[in-house]
Amino acid sequence: MTQLTGLRRQFVRAAMSAPFLSRDEERSLAVSWREHHDRKALDRLTGAHMRLVIALAARFRNYGLSAADLIQEGHVGLLEAAARFEPEREVRFSTYATWWIRASMQDYVLRNWSIVRGGTSSGQKALFFNLRRIRAKLLQDGGEIDLTGRIASEIGVSRGDVQAMEARLAGADISLNAPLSDADGSGLSERQDFLVDSTPLPDELVGRSIDTERRLKWLDQALHSLNERELSILRERRLRDDAATLEALGSRMGISKERVRQIENRALEKLKRVLLDRHHDGAQAFV
């Protein structure tokens, strides 16, 4: 570990002591790399700007990630900038590379700060990296009145986005395998041991679906054993969400409500016998 730390310090010292490039030298190296793929030119161009990578990495030190990893990601952004740089535009390479280095580091932070993927849009990225700074500034300027709305207006996102990001930044990820002491102190449990899922298992869901489909088929077949009046009464009384009353059915069919009840009971008994005769074991669910 001591040796690794020493190597990192040596790398940082070498990067910080690399000579600065003049505008003409910078342009010449960029042209050599773009037109002739001169690796030495690329090494000189990027080596002279590693101090910029290190400086930008320091801005992300509060996210709990390794400085060495941030510098490595920044170096990837620096190489991307070298590949895309157009010397004829007369822009200093450091100005152009800063965006690519910062973008590379931001992507790395978003991928590794939490196991929950975030910052998938430009607004969410702006929230993630600027929420605390803007909150502090607004508090200093004008108190806590409608702070969420003011932050949303400042960044150009919704209030809901601000509230969701504040909740994410409020605490770190917690592993479901993190140990917890039992209530009686007898041993250790994991957080996942206290999570109860009341939904059916996949095999139960499939079984229910198959059973339901099969029973509906049996019922449809059994209904064919009823006469027209019995079938009509059962449909009105049992197979509709807004079931008709005995009195309403009797009035419509020209019989008493007691007679409707008798026909309904007879039809149900007939269905029960048919189902038990044809599907004795599986028909118990209808009984």
Disulfide bonds with the S-S distance in Angstrom:
none
